[in-house]
Amino acid sequence: MTSKERAELRTQAMKLDSIFQIGKSSLTPQIVEAVRDALKARELVKVSVLKNCADDPGELAGILSERTGSQIVQVIGKKIVLYKKNPEKEEKRRRIEKQKVEGKKQEFGARDRKRQSRY
């Protein structure tokens, strides 16, 4: 991940609310599985580490990243931001973009045909 991509993800993460909280029981298999599922659905996830958790947020981020196959975008204080690209979502974005481009081509084609019929 390049620094520009990371910066863009940080910008997007600022608007997100934390959807997971890690408490005194630290990382459980259920939390890891839930984060994995959320990454698949959202690609970008913010996690809060509560005050009663004795573990270091940086270490927790490393463990979560390793177990979920994601990348650490940033760790600030007790907030962790993780990112994992979802190839299915990428394919969907490409299809939507392609449809937009084709729609514009058709729109311009219709406009050109109108102009040609005038002359």
N, CA, C and O of each residue as an XYZ file, in Angstrom:
476
protein
N       0.852     -1.171      0.000
C       0.000      0.000      0.000
C       0.899      1.236      0.000
O       1.827      1.348      0.801
N       0.607      2.145     -0.901
C       1.409      3.358     -0.985
C       0.970      4.364      0.081
O      -0.094      4.223      0.685
N       1.797      5.367      0.298
C       1.469      6.376      1.305
C       0.242      7.189      0.894
O      -0.526      7.624      1.752
N       0.053      7.396     -0.415
C      -1.131      8.130     -0.878
C      -2.399      7.325     -0.626
O      -3.417      7.878     -0.210
N      -2.338      6.023     -0.878
C      -3.502      5.160     -0.613
C      -3.818      5.155      0.881
O      -4.979      5.236      1.282
N      -2.763      5.057      1.701
C      -2.956      5.049      3.155
C      -3.567      6.368      3.614
O      -4.450      6.377      4.472
N      -3.109      7.472      3.055
C      -3.648      8.787      3.421
C      -5.125      8.888      3.049
O      -5.926      9.417      3.819
N      -5.483      8.383      1.877
C      -6.890      8.398      1.456
C      -7.742      7.540      2.396
O      -8.853      7.929      2.758
N      -7.227      6.388      2.785
C      -7.969      5.516      3.703
C      -8.119      6.167      5.076
O      -9.164      6.041      5.715
N      -7.075      6.863      5.529
C      -7.179      7.579      6.805
C      -8.276      8.630      6.743
O      -9.039      8.796      7.695
N      -8.355      9.335      5.627
C      -9.395     10.352      5.438
C     -10.780      9.722      5.516
O     -11.677     10.249      6.175
N     -10.946      8.587      4.836
C     -12.240      7.889      4.872
C     -12.548      7.382      6.276
O     -13.704      7.390      6.698
N     -11.515      6.937      7.009
C     -11.713      6.366      8.348
C     -12.131      7.422      9.364
O     -12.769      7.101     10.366
N     -11.777      8.675      9.112
C     -12.155      9.727     10.061
C     -13.667      9.835     10.198
O     -14.182     10.184     11.260
N     -14.372      9.533      9.111
C     -15.830      9.652      9.112
C     -16.509      8.422      9.713
O     -17.702      8.458     10.015
N     -15.757      7.335      9.888
C     -16.336      6.089     10.384
C     -16.439      6.073     11.903
O     -15.633      6.683     12.606
N     -17.447      5.364     12.389
C     -17.544      5.083     13.814
C     -16.924      3.714     14.060
O     -16.897      2.864     13.171
N     -16.426      3.512     15.275
C     -15.882      2.200     15.624
C     -17.023      1.195     15.668
O     -18.061      1.448     16.279
N     -16.826      0.053     15.017
C     -17.890     -0.947     15.024
C     -17.555     -2.118     15.934
O     -18.397     -2.986     16.166
N     -16.320     -2.151     16.455
C     -15.928     -3.196     17.398
C     -15.210     -2.571     18.569
O     -14.554     -1.537     18.442
N     -15.348     -3.225     19.726
C     -14.644     -2.789     20.929
C     -13.932     -3.996     21.517
O     -14.510     -5.074     21.655
N     -12.674     -3.795     21.858
C     -11.902     -4.855     22.492
C     -11.773     -4.489     23.956
O     -11.231     -3.437     24.293
N     -12.271     -5.354     24.826
C     -12.290     -5.080     26.255
C     -11.295     -5.918     27.021
O     -10.249     -6.302     26.496
N     -11.634     -6.205     28.295
C     -10.678     -6.884     29.168
C     -10.383     -8.318     28.751
O      -9.352     -8.871     29.135
N     -11.275     -8.932     27.969
C     -11.007    -10.292     27.509
C     -10.062    -10.304     26.318
O      -9.727    -11.373     25.809
N      -9.627     -9.130     25.864
C      -8.697     -8.945     24.753
C      -9.240     -9.563     23.474
O     -10.445     -9.509     23.231
N      -8.383    -10.144     22.658
C      -8.814    -10.709     21.379
C      -9.341    -12.127     21.568
O      -8.626    -13.023     22.015
N     -10.592    -12.301     21.221
C     -11.170    -13.636     21.254
C     -11.366    -14.108     19.813
O     -11.398    -13.288     18.895
N     -11.497    -15.413     19.605
C     -11.742    -15.903     18.248
C     -13.009    -15.306     17.628
O     -13.079    -15.118     16.413
N     -14.002    -15.011     18.459
C     -15.250    -14.436     17.959
C     -15.025    -13.022     17.419
O     -15.586    -12.650     16.388
N     -14.207    -12.242     18.116
C     -13.919    -10.884     17.642
C     -13.151    -10.941     16.330
O     -13.447    -10.196     15.397
N     -12.168    -11.823     16.262
C     -11.376    -11.949     15.034
C     -12.270    -12.334     13.856
O     -12.144    -11.780     12.764
N     -13.167    -13.282     14.086
C     -14.082    -13.726     13.024
C     -15.030    -12.595     12.617
O     -15.300    -12.404     11.431
N     -15.529    -11.852     13.594
C     -16.438    -10.740     13.296
C     -15.714     -9.646     12.503
O     -16.285     -9.082     11.569
N     -14.473     -9.346     12.864
C     -13.696     -8.343     12.138
C     -13.433     -8.828     10.719
O     -13.509     -8.040      9.776
N     -13.127    -10.106     10.552
C     -12.895    -10.679      9.222
C     -14.140    -10.515      8.344
O     -14.038    -10.126      7.181
N     -15.308    -10.812      8.906
C     -16.565    -10.666      8.164
C     -16.835     -9.197      7.810
O     -17.274     -8.889      6.703
N     -16.569     -8.304      8.758
C     -16.797     -6.878      8.519
C     -15.853     -6.356      7.433
O     -16.256     -5.541      6.604
N     -14.617     -6.814      7.433
C     -13.670     -6.400      6.393
C     -14.130     -6.861      5.023
O     -13.965     -6.151      4.031
N     -14.702     -8.043      4.973
C     -15.200     -8.551      3.696
C     -16.356     -7.685      3.190
O     -16.465     -7.420      1.993
N     -17.210     -7.252      4.104
C     -18.381     -6.459      3.729
C     -18.039     -4.986      3.482
O     -18.610     -4.365      2.586
N     -17.117     -4.422      4.263
C     -16.878     -2.977      4.225
C     -15.519     -2.558      3.689
O     -15.372     -1.438      3.199
N     -14.536     -3.420      3.771
C     -13.143     -3.177      3.388
C     -12.383     -2.314      4.398
O     -11.191     -2.546      4.602
N     -13.007     -1.348      5.024
C     -12.351     -0.455      5.977
C     -13.092     -0.523      7.305
O     -14.298     -0.281      7.363
N     -12.362     -0.856      8.381
C     -13.000     -1.078      9.688
C     -12.219     -0.342     10.764
O     -10.988     -0.337     10.768
N     -12.964      0.288     11.686
C     -12.347      0.957     12.826
C     -12.705      0.181     14.093
O     -13.860     -0.186     14.307
N     -11.684     -0.061     14.932
C     -11.847     -0.832     16.163
C     -11.364      0.014     17.336
O     -10.319      0.659     17.258
N     -12.135      0.006     18.428
C     -11.735      0.717     19.646
C     -11.193     -0.277     20.667
O     -11.720     -1.378     20.825
N     -10.139      0.129     21.349
C      -9.604     -0.668     22.455
C     -10.015      0.061     23.731
O      -9.638      1.212     23.949
N     -10.786     -0.618     24.563
C     -11.302      0.016     25.777
C     -10.207      0.175     26.828
O      -9.168     -0.482     26.761
N     -10.453      1.059     27.803
C      -9.467      1.337     28.848
C      -9.160      0.114     29.703
O      -8.048     -0.026     30.212
N     -10.147     -0.777     29.864
C      -9.927     -1.932     30.730
C      -9.157     -3.069     30.037
O      -8.951     -4.124     30.637
N      -8.737     -2.868     28.803
C      -7.915     -3.842     28.082
C      -6.450     -3.554     28.416
O      -5.966     -2.441     28.208
N      -5.756     -4.557     28.931
C      -4.372     -4.373     29.369
C      -3.377     -4.425     28.219
O      -2.231     -4.010     28.390
N      -3.777     -4.920     27.056
C      -2.856     -5.075     25.934
C      -2.631     -3.759     25.198
O      -3.478     -2.866     25.217
N      -1.470     -3.658     24.548
C      -1.103     -2.486     23.764
C      -1.882     -2.478     22.446
O      -1.909     -3.495     21.752
N      -2.514     -1.361     22.085
C      -3.266     -1.291     20.826
C      -2.421     -1.606     19.591
O      -2.928     -2.197     18.637
N      -1.159     -1.228     19.592
C      -0.284     -1.519     18.464
C      -0.086     -3.021     18.283
O      -0.106     -3.526     17.160
N       0.106     -3.729     19.394
C       0.262     -5.183     19.332
C      -1.042     -5.852     18.895
O      -1.031     -6.787     18.095
N      -2.159     -5.366     19.426
C      -3.465     -5.911     19.037
C      -3.708     -5.702     17.540
O      -4.232     -6.585     16.860
N      -3.326     -4.529     17.035
C      -3.493     -4.244     15.608
C      -2.680     -5.228     14.776
O      -3.160     -5.731     13.760
N      -1.451     -5.503     15.205
C      -0.607     -6.456     14.488
C      -1.198     -7.855     14.479
O      -1.186     -8.531     13.450
N      -1.708     -8.286     15.607
C      -2.316     -9.619     15.709
C      -3.581     -9.696     14.861
O      -3.778    -10.657     14.117
N      -4.442     -8.678     14.975
C      -5.679     -8.649     14.180
C      -5.370     -8.641     12.685
O      -6.005     -9.349     11.904
N      -4.400     -7.840     12.305
C      -4.015     -7.758     10.904
C      -3.536     -9.107     10.382
O      -3.902     -9.523      9.282
N      -2.726     -9.778     11.168
C      -2.201    -11.081     10.783
C      -3.311    -12.127     10.669
O      -3.347    -12.897      9.710
N      -4.196    -12.150     11.631
C      -5.254    -13.174     11.661
C      -6.354    -12.939     10.634
O      -7.005    -13.888     10.197
N      -6.568    -11.689     10.246
C      -7.626    -11.400      9.275
C      -7.087    -11.216      7.861
O      -7.862    -11.139      6.907
N      -5.781    -11.145      7.719
C      -5.189    -10.935      6.405
C      -5.362     -9.511      5.909
O      -5.383     -9.268      4.702
N      -5.487     -8.579      6.826
C      -5.704     -7.181      6.459
C      -4.437     -6.367      6.661
O      -3.417     -6.883      7.119
N      -4.514     -5.092      6.314
C      -3.394     -4.178      6.497
C      -3.775     -3.125      7.520
O      -4.920     -2.679      7.581
N      -2.795     -2.737      8.319
C      -3.024     -1.686      9.312
C      -2.905     -0.344      8.606
O      -1.868     -0.029      8.022
N      -3.970      0.441      8.666
C      -3.936      1.781      8.083
C      -3.319      2.735      9.090
O      -2.439      3.526      8.751
N      -3.787      2.655     10.340
C      -3.225      3.488     11.385
C      -3.673      3.015     12.751
O      -4.706      2.359     12.892
N      -2.882      3.357     13.752
C      -3.225      3.152     15.154
C      -2.979      4.484     15.835
O      -1.846      4.957     15.917
N      -4.060      5.085     16.323
C      -3.936      6.355     17.044
C      -4.588      6.176     18.399
O      -5.784      5.899     18.489
N      -3.803      6.334     19.453
C      -4.327      6.148     20.794
C      -4.875      4.748     20.950
O      -4.134      3.767     20.881
N      -6.169      4.659     21.159
C      -6.805      3.360     21.337
C      -7.742      3.018     20.174
O      -8.676      2.231     20.324
N      -7.476      3.617     19.028
C      -8.254      3.329     17.806
C      -7.364      2.626     16.792
O      -6.218      3.016     16.568
N      -7.917      1.582     16.183
C      -7.212      0.813     15.163
C      -8.038      0.877     13.887
O      -9.253      0.683     13.920
N      -7.381      1.149     12.760
C      -8.062      1.164     11.467
C      -7.408      0.091     10.597
O      -6.195      0.099     10.388
N      -8.233     -0.833     10.095
C      -7.760     -1.929      9.251
C      -8.409     -1.856      7.878
O      -9.537     -1.385      7.734
N      -7.672     -2.335      6.860
C      -8.177     -2.337      5.492
C      -7.842     -3.663      4.828
O      -6.731     -4.178      4.954
N      -8.819     -4.201      4.124
C      -8.590     -5.393      3.314
C      -9.410     -5.248      2.045
O     -10.633     -5.110      2.091
N      -8.722     -5.281      0.913
C      -9.387     -5.121     -0.375
C     -10.243     -6.342     -0.667
O      -9.797     -7.476     -0.489
N     -11.475     -6.112     -1.115
C     -12.387     -7.190     -1.469
C     -12.473     -7.250     -2.993
O     -13.016     -6.336     -3.614
N     -11.943     -8.318     -3.606
C     -11.954     -8.405     -5.071
C     -13.356     -8.385     -5.676
O     -13.538     -7.887     -6.787
N     -14.346     -8.917     -4.964
C     -15.724     -8.909     -5.469
C     -16.239     -7.484     -5.580
O     -16.903     -7.140     -6.558
N     -15.942     -6.649     -4.588
C     -16.381     -5.257     -4.629
C     -15.672     -4.500     -5.749
O     -16.269     -3.650     -6.409
N     -14.393     -4.816     -5.960
C     -13.626     -4.167     -7.019
C     -14.246     -4.477     -8.379
O     -14.374     -3.589     -9.223
N     -14.629     -5.732     -8.590
C     -15.260     -6.129     -9.854
C     -16.588     -5.393    -10.033
O     -16.912     -4.957    -11.138
N     -17.352     -5.254     -8.958
C     -18.631     -4.550     -9.023
C     -18.416     -3.077     -9.377
O     -19.167     -2.514    -10.174
N     -17.372     -2.442     -8.774
C     -17.057     -1.049     -9.083
C     -16.709     -0.880    -10.566
O     -17.135      0.078    -11.211
N     -15.925     -1.834    -11.095
C     -15.545     -1.769    -12.510
C     -16.767     -1.857    -13.405
O     -16.882     -1.108    -14.376
N     -17.695     -2.778    -13.083
C     -18.898     -2.922    -13.903
C     -19.726     -1.649    -13.884
O     -20.219     -1.216    -14.926
N     -19.886     -1.045    -12.719
C     -20.664      0.191    -12.592
C     -19.998      1.301    -13.392
O     -20.670      2.043    -14.108
N     -18.670      1.420    -13.272
C     -17.941      2.446    -14.010
C     -18.087      2.232    -15.510
O     -18.263      3.191    -16.262
N     -18.016      0.982    -15.946
C     -18.155      0.668    -17.371
C     -19.554      1.055    -17.868
O     -19.699      1.590    -18.967
N     -20.578      0.781    -17.057
C     -21.944      1.141    -17.432
C     -22.091      2.655    -17.559
O     -22.767      3.144    -18.464
N     -21.454      3.397    -16.648
C     -21.522      4.855    -16.710
C     -20.893      5.369    -18.000
O     -21.450      6.234    -18.677
N     -19.720      4.819    -18.332
C     -19.022      5.250    -19.547
C     -19.848      4.928    -20.784
O     -19.969      5.757    -21.685
N     -20.419      3.718    -20.832
C     -21.240      3.337    -21.985
C     -22.489      4.199    -22.086
O     -22.918      4.549    -23.186
N     -23.075      4.544    -20.942
C     -24.240      5.418    -20.946
C     -23.913      6.787    -21.496
O     -24.704      7.367    -22.239
N     -22.747      7.312    -21.135
C     -22.330      8.616    -21.652
C     -22.074      8.544    -23.148
O     -22.400      9.475    -23.883
N     -21.488      7.434    -23.602
C     -21.247      7.276    -25.033
C     -22.562      7.277    -25.792
O     -22.672      7.905    -26.845
N     -23.555      6.584    -25.269
C     -24.861      6.533    -25.927
C     -25.502      7.918    -25.932
O     -26.115      8.322    -26.920
N     -25.361      8.631    -24.840
C     -25.924      9.978    -24.739
C     -25.286     10.898    -25.775
O     -25.988     11.644    -26.458
N     -23.960     10.850    -25.897
C     -23.283     11.679    -26.878
C     -23.634     11.253    -28.289
O     -23.767     12.099    -29.173
N     -23.789      9.949    -28.518
C     -24.162      9.454    -29.841
C     -25.521      9.983    -30.255
O     -25.703     10.379    -31.406
N     -26.478      9.999    -29.339
C     -27.812     10.507    -29.635
C     -27.747     12.003    -29.935
O     -28.447     12.490    -30.822
N     -26.922     12.722    -29.210
C     -26.772     14.155    -29.417
C     -26.183     14.428    -30.802
O     -26.632     15.332    -31.507
N     -25.180     13.643    -31.182
C     -24.565     13.810    -32.504
C     -25.560     13.519    -33.625
O     -25.581     14.215    -34.640
N     -26.374     12.498    -33.438
C     -27.371     12.151    -34.462
C     -28.371     13.293    -34.642
O     -28.793     13.573    -35.764
N     -28.753     13.953    -33.548
C     -29.664     15.089    -33.633
C     -29.030     16.234    -34.417
O     -29.680     16.876    -35.242
N     -27.739     16.477    -34.143
C     -27.047     17.553    -34.844
C     -26.953     17.268    -36.331
O     -27.146     18.163    -37.154
N     -26.657     16.026    -36.678
C     -26.518     15.662    -38.072
C     -27.849     15.753    -38.811
O     -27.874     16.085    -39.996
N     -28.951     15.463    -38.131
C     -30.254     15.509    -38.800
C     -30.682     16.959    -39.090
O     -31.522     17.187    -39.960
N     -30.129     17.910    -38.391
C     -30.473     19.314    -38.623
C     -29.894     19.822    -39.924
O     -30.480     20.701    -40.555
N     -28.776     19.299    -40.334
C     -28.071     19.847    -41.493
C     -28.369     19.087    -42.729
O     -27.854     19.419    -43.797
